[in-house]
Amino acid sequence: MPQVLIGEKEAASYIGLSVKTMQARRMNHLPPVFVKMGRSVRYRLEDLDAFVAAHVVDPSRAA
């Protein structure tokens, strides 16, 4: 199955963050991981889904 790559704006919208937040996270070596091709930054949908899944909070278990 081919990997789906989307741009920075689309990725930010997909996970509900601003483009500036995505840029800041990238500069600070924080997830989500990204693909760099020349000057272009792309994100794989499966990496964005994993990023969101890692930040799910179960309110019944929250401290």
N, CA, C and O atoms as a MOPAC input file, in Angstrom:
PM7 MOZYME 1SCF
protein

 N      0.85100 1    -1.17900 1     0.00000 1
 C      0.00000 1     0.00000 1     0.00000 1
 C      0.89800 1     1.24400 1     0.00000 1
 O      1.81500 1     1.33200 1     0.81600 1
 N      0.65400 1     2.19600 1    -0.89000 1
 C      1.49500 1     3.39700 1    -0.92500 1
 C      1.25200 1     4.27700 1     0.30000 1
 O      0.14100 1     4.35500 1     0.82600 1
 N      2.31200 1     4.92600 1     0.73000 1
 C      2.19700 1     5.82800 1     1.87100 1
 C      1.57900 1     7.14700 1     1.40800 1
 O      1.92600 1     7.67200 1     0.35000 1
 N      0.67000 1     7.66500 1     2.20700 1
 C      0.04700 1     8.94700 1     1.90500 1
 C      0.82600 1    10.02600 1     2.64200 1
 O      0.96900 1     9.97900 1     3.86300 1
 N      1.32800 1    10.99700 1     1.88700 1
 C      2.05000 1    12.12500 1     2.46900 1
 C      1.22800 1    13.38400 1     2.27700 1
 O      0.70500 1    13.64100 1     1.19300 1
 N      1.11800 1    14.17100 1     3.34800 1
 C      0.39000 1    15.43800 1     3.24600 1
 C      1.29000 1    16.57100 1     3.71300 1
 O      2.25400 1    16.35200 1     4.44700 1
 N      0.96700 1    17.77400 1     3.28400 1
 C      1.75600 1    18.94900 1     3.62400 1
 C      1.52200 1    19.43000 1     5.04700 1
 O      0.68600 1    18.90300 1     5.78100 1
 N      2.28200 1    20.43800 1     5.40300 1
 C      2.26000 1    20.97200 1     6.76400 1
 C      0.88900 1    21.53400 1     7.15800 1
 O      0.39700 1    21.25300 1     8.25100 1
 N      0.27900 1    22.31600 1     6.28700 1
 C     -1.03600 1    22.89800 1     6.60000 1
 C     -2.08600 1    21.81100 1     6.79200 1
 O     -2.87600 1    21.84800 1     7.73500 1
 N     -2.07800 1    20.85300 1     5.88800 1
 C     -3.04200 1    19.76000 1     5.97300 1
 C     -2.81900 1    18.92700 1     7.23000 1
 O     -3.77500 1    18.51400 1     7.88700 1
 N     -1.55300 1    18.68300 1     7.56100 1
 C     -1.22900 1    17.90200 1     8.76000 1
 C     -1.68200 1    18.63200 1    10.02100 1
 O     -2.24900 1    18.02100 1    10.92700 1
 N     -1.43300 1    19.92500 1    10.07600 1
 C     -1.84400 1    20.71600 1    11.23800 1
 C     -3.36100 1    20.66400 1    11.40500 1
 O     -3.86500 1    20.47100 1    12.51200 1
 N     -4.06900 1    20.83300 1    10.32100 1
 C     -5.52600 1    20.77600 1    10.36100 1
 C     -6.01100 1    19.38000 1    10.74700 1
 O     -6.97400 1    19.25000 1    11.50400 1
 N     -5.37000 1    18.35500 1    10.24700 1
 C     -5.74600 1    16.95900 1    10.49600 1
 C     -5.69300 1    16.61700 1    11.97800 1
 O     -6.55200 1    15.89300 1    12.47900 1
 N     -4.67900 1    17.13900 1    12.69200 1
 C     -4.55300 1    16.79700 1    14.11500 1
 C     -4.97400 1    17.93600 1    15.04300 1
 O     -4.89000 1    17.80000 1    16.26300 1
 N     -5.42100 1    19.04900 1    14.47900 1
 C     -5.96900 1    20.11800 1    15.30200 1
 C     -4.94700 1    21.02800 1    15.95100 1
 O     -5.21900 1    21.61400 1    16.99900 1
 N     -3.76900 1    21.15700 1    15.34400 1
 C     -2.75400 1    22.08200 1    15.84300 1
 C     -2.53300 1    23.17800 1    14.81200 1
 O     -2.89300 1    23.02500 1    13.64500 1
 N     -1.94500 1    24.27300 1    15.24600 1
 C     -1.61600 1    25.33300 1    14.29800 1
 C     -0.33800 1    24.98000 1    13.54900 1
 O      0.45300 1    24.15400 1    14.00300 1
 N     -0.14700 1    25.60800 1    12.41000 1
 C      1.07900 1    25.41000 1    11.63600 1
 C      2.27900 1    25.84700 1    12.46700 1
 O      3.31800 1    25.18700 1    12.44400 1
 N      2.15100 1    26.94400 1    13.19400 1
 C      3.25300 1    27.43300 1    14.04000 1
 C      3.61900 1    26.40900 1    15.11000 1
 O      4.79800 1    26.21000 1    15.40100 1
 N      2.62700 1    25.76500 1    15.69100 1
 C      2.89700 1    24.73500 1    16.69600 1
 C      3.61200 1    23.55200 1    16.05900 1
 O      4.54700 1    23.00100 1    16.64000 1
 N      3.17700 1    23.16200 1    14.87500 1
 C      3.84800 1    22.06900 1    14.16100 1
 C      5.30600 1    22.42600 1    13.89400 1
 O      6.19500 1    21.59300 1    14.07300 1
 N      5.55100 1    23.65500 1    13.47000 1
 C      6.91800 1    24.10500 1    13.19000 1
 C      7.75700 1    24.11400 1    14.46100 1
 O      8.90800 1    23.67600 1    14.45300 1
 N      7.18400 1    24.61000 1    15.55000 1
 C      7.91700 1    24.66700 1    16.81900 1
 C      8.25800 1    23.26200 1    17.30700 1
 O      9.37200 1    23.02000 1    17.77200 1
 N      7.31600 1    22.34500 1    17.20500 1
 C      7.56900 1    20.96600 1    17.63000 1
 C      8.68100 1    20.34600 1    16.78600 1
 O      9.54400 1    19.63700 1    17.30300 1
 N      8.65000 1    20.61800 1    15.49800 1
 C      9.67900 1    20.07900 1    14.60200 1
 C     11.05600 1    20.63200 1    14.96200 1
 O     12.03200 1    19.88300 1    15.00900 1
 N     11.13900 1    21.92400 1    15.21300 1
 C     12.41800 1    22.55400 1    15.54900 1
 C     12.96500 1    22.06700 1    16.89300 1
 O     14.17400 1    22.08300 1    17.12100 1
 N     12.06100 1    21.63300 1    17.78000 1
 C     12.46400 1    21.13000 1    19.09700 1
 C     12.55800 1    19.60600 1    19.13300 1
 O     12.64400 1    19.00500 1    20.20400 1
 N     12.54000 1    18.99000 1    17.95200 1
 C     12.68800 1    17.53300 1    17.82300 1
 C     11.61100 1    16.77100 1    18.59500 1
 O     11.89200 1    15.75300 1    19.22800 1
 N     10.38800 1    17.26900 1    18.53600 1
 C      9.25100 1    16.62100 1    19.18600 1
 C      8.34300 1    15.99400 1    18.13200 1
 O      8.31300 1    16.44400 1    16.98700 1
 N      7.60700 1    14.96000 1    18.51600 1
 C      6.67600 1    14.35300 1    17.56200 1
 C      5.58700 1    15.35100 1    17.16200 1
 O      5.36900 1    16.33200 1    17.87400 1
 N      4.92400 1    15.13100 1    16.07800 1
 C      4.96000 1    13.94300 1    15.23600 1
 C      6.17200 1    13.93900 1    14.30600 1
 O      6.70700 1    14.98900 1    13.94800 1
 N      6.58500 1    12.74300 1    13.92800 1
 C      7.71000 1    12.62000 1    13.00500 1
 C      7.28800 1    13.13000 1    11.63400 1
 O      6.10000 1    13.18600 1    11.31900 1
 N      8.26400 1    13.49600 1    10.83300 1
 C      7.97900 1    14.06500 1     9.51700 1
 C      8.96600 1    13.54900 1     8.49000 1
 O      9.98100 1    12.94100 1     8.83000 1
 N      8.65600 1    13.79800 1     7.24000 1
 C      9.51000 1    13.41000 1     6.11900 1
 C     10.01400 1    14.69800 1     5.48500 1
 O      9.22700 1    15.58300 1     5.15100 1
 N     11.31600 1    14.79700 1     5.32300 1
 C     11.92500 1    15.98600 1     4.71800 1
 C     12.41900 1    15.60600 1     3.33000 1
 O     13.26000 1    14.71800 1     3.18600 1
 N     11.90100 1    16.27400 1     2.31400 1
 C     12.31800 1    16.04500 1     0.93000 1
 C     12.74700 1    17.39300 1     0.35400 1
 O     11.91400 1    18.21500 1    -0.02600 1
 N     14.05400 1    17.60000 1     0.29900 1
 C     14.54300 1    18.91400 1    -0.10700 1
 C     14.13200 1    19.93000 1     0.94000 1
 O     14.44200 1    19.77200 1     2.12100 1
 N     13.43800 1    20.96900 1     0.51100 1
 C     12.94000 1    21.96700 1     1.46300 1
 C     11.51600 1    21.67700 1     1.91200 1
 O     10.97800 1    22.37800 1     2.76800 1
 N     10.91300 1    20.65800 1     1.34500 1
 C      9.52600 1    20.32400 1     1.66400 1
 C      9.43800 1    19.44100 1     2.90100 1
 O     10.25100 1    18.53900 1     3.10700 1
 N      8.44200 1    19.72200 1     3.70400 1
 C      8.14500 1    18.90400 1     4.87800 1
 C      6.81000 1    18.22300 1     4.62300 1
 O      5.82800 1    18.86900 1     4.25800 1
 N      6.78800 1    16.93300 1     4.81700 1
 C      5.57700 1    16.14400 1     4.62100 1
 C      5.35900 1    15.25700 1     5.84000 1
 O      6.29300 1    14.94100 1     6.57700 1
 N      4.11100 1    14.86600 1     6.03000 1
 C      3.74300 1    13.99700 1     7.14500 1
 C      2.98900 1    12.79100 1     6.60200 1
 O      2.16600 1    12.91700 1     5.69500 1
 N      3.27800 1    11.61500 1     7.17000 1
 C      2.53700 1    10.40600 1     6.81600 1
 C      1.29400 1    10.33400 1     7.69800 1
 O      1.35700 1    10.60000 1     8.89800 1
 N      0.17600 1     9.97400 1     7.09700 1
 C     -1.07300 1     9.89000 1     7.85400 1
 C     -0.96300 1     8.92500 1     9.02400 1
 O     -1.49000 1     9.19900 1    10.10200 1
 N     -0.28700 1     7.79800 1     8.82700 1
 C     -0.18000 1     6.82800 1     9.92300 1
 C      0.62200 1     7.39300 1    11.09300 1
 O      0.35100 1     7.04800 1    12.24300 1
 N      1.60500 1     8.25700 1    10.82200 1
 C      2.36700 1     8.88900 1    11.90400 1
 C      1.50600 1     9.90000 1    12.66000 1
 O      1.60200 1    10.01400 1    13.88200 1
 N      0.66900 1    10.62900 1    11.93300 1
 C     -0.22900 1    11.58500 1    12.58800 1
 C     -1.26700 1    10.85200 1    13.43500 1
 O     -1.58300 1    11.28100 1    14.54500 1
 N     -1.79100 1     9.75500 1    12.91300 1
 C     -2.75000 1     8.95100 1    13.68500 1
 C     -2.10100 1     8.40600 1    14.95600 1
 O     -2.72600 1     8.39500 1    16.01600 1
 N     -0.85700 1     7.95600 1    14.85400 1
 C     -0.13400 1     7.43800 1    16.02400 1
 C      0.10700 1     8.54700 1    17.04000 1
 O      0.01000 1     8.31600 1    18.24500 1
 N      0.41900 1     9.74600 1    16.56400 1
 C      0.63000 1    10.89300 1    17.44500 1
 C     -0.64100 1    11.19800 1    18.23600 1
 O     -0.59100 1    11.39500 1    19.45000 1
 N     -1.76500 1    11.23400 1    17.54900 1
 C     -3.04200 1    11.50300 1    18.22300 1
 C     -3.36300 1    10.37800 1    19.20800 1
 O     -3.77800 1    10.64800 1    20.33500 1
 N     -3.17900 1     9.14100 1    18.80500 1
 C     -3.47200 1     7.99600 1    19.68000 1
 C     -2.62600 1     8.03200 1    20.94800 1
 O     -3.08600 1     7.62200 1    22.01400 1
 N     -1.40800 1     8.51500 1    20.83900 1
 C     -0.51400 1     8.58100 1    22.00300 1
 C     -0.93800 1     9.65900 1    22.99500 1
 O     -0.46500 1     9.67500 1    24.13200 1
 N     -1.82400 1    10.55800 1    22.57500 1
 C     -2.24200 1    11.65500 1    23.44200 1
 C     -3.69100 1    11.53500 1    23.91000 1
 O     -4.26700 1    12.49600 1    24.42100 1
 N     -4.26900 1    10.36100 1    23.73500 1
 C     -5.63200 1    10.12200 1    24.20600 1
 C     -5.59900 1     9.96900 1    25.72100 1
 O     -4.76400 1     9.24900 1    26.26800 1
 N     -6.51600 1    10.65500 1    26.38400 1
 C     -6.60800 1    10.58900 1    27.84500 1
 C     -7.94900 1     9.97000 1    28.21500 1
 O     -9.00100 1    10.41800 1    27.75700 1
 N     -7.90000 1     8.94600 1    29.04200 1
 C     -9.10900 1     8.32300 1    29.56700 1
 C     -9.46500 1     9.07400 1    30.84600 1
 O     -8.74100 1     8.96900 1    31.83600 1
 N    -10.56900 1     9.83300 1    30.84700 1
 C    -10.89900 1    10.64600 1    32.02000 1
 C    -11.11200 1     9.83700 1    33.29500 1
 O    -10.93300 1    10.36100 1    34.39500 1
 N    -11.48800 1     8.58100 1    33.16300 1
 C    -11.68900 1     7.76200 1    34.36000 1
 C    -10.35800 1     7.34800 1    34.98500 1
 O    -10.32400 1     6.89900 1    36.13100 1
 N     -9.26400 1     7.49700 1    34.23800 1
 C     -7.95500 1     7.10100 1    34.75100 1
 C     -7.04800 1     8.30200 1    34.98000 1
 O     -5.93500 1     8.14700 1    35.48300 1
 N     -7.50500 1     9.49000 1    34.62000 1
 C     -6.66800 1    10.68800 1    34.77400 1
 C     -6.47900 1    11.00900 1    36.25000 1
 O     -7.38100 1    10.81600 1    37.06500 1
 N     -5.30300 1    11.49700 1    36.57200 1
 C     -4.99800 1    11.82500 1    37.97100 1
 C     -5.51400 1    13.19300 1    38.33500 1
 O     -5.34700 1    13.63400 1    39.47200 1

